Amino acid sequence: MVESEGGTLSKNCSEDLFKGLARAPHNLIEALRKVQAVYGYLPPEGIKLAANYVGVPFAQAYSVATFYHQYSLEPIGKYRILVCMGTACHLSGNSLNIEFLRNVLGLKQGQKTTRDRLFSVEEARCFGCCGLAPVIVVQKPDGSNEIIGRANPRSLRATLERYRRLEAGEKK
């Protein structure tokens, strides 16, 4: 059994964690999704559990976990802010927007999650909304996404304040 920030991982929990999921390599992405859904991120022990369950090497599971932006190898905030750094968004101002977000949220170099674990800021690649560039997506705890098109410091500040008010129990 291994202690993890989100809970305890053990080989015995894989039966419950992966209930209804066939033990087959093609189910790796779903197995990783289930681990992240329970723990809020993918700790190494969780990646190992998923890999063992579906029958693939750890290295293969790790490469999948680091390839897709929906996975995180460290604890993430309640609201995950994904900043598109595709060509259109980068050239339209998201390189400045990501720095603005990091500064406003007090994130240091290499840090992506605020101390209160309310927000995470991460780079992502193309959401396919290039006509709305620069685009930022906020992944919410209920699984839905808010797409912010033509993002700028003013709209981003308003978005952060709205989510803070929501957390404080105020109306939108």
Sequence and secondary structure as in RCSB ss.txt:
>XXXX:A:sequence
MVESEGGTLSKNCSEDLFKGLARAPHNLIEALRKVQAVYGYLPPEGIKLAANYVGVPFAQAYSVATFYHQYSLEP
IGKYRILVCMGTACHLSGNSLNIEFLRNVLGLKQGQKTTRDRLFSVEEARCFGCCGLAPVIVVQKPDGSNEIIGR
ANPRSLRATLERYRRLEAGEKK
>XXXX:A:secstr
 EEETTEEE TTHHHHHTTT  SSGGGHHHHHHHHHHHHSS  HHHHHHHHHHHT  HHHHHHHHHHSTT  SS 
  SEEEEEE SHHHIIIIIHHHHHHHHHHTT  TT  B TTSSEEEEEE   S GGG S EEEE TTS EEEETT
  HHHHHHHHHHHHHHHTT   
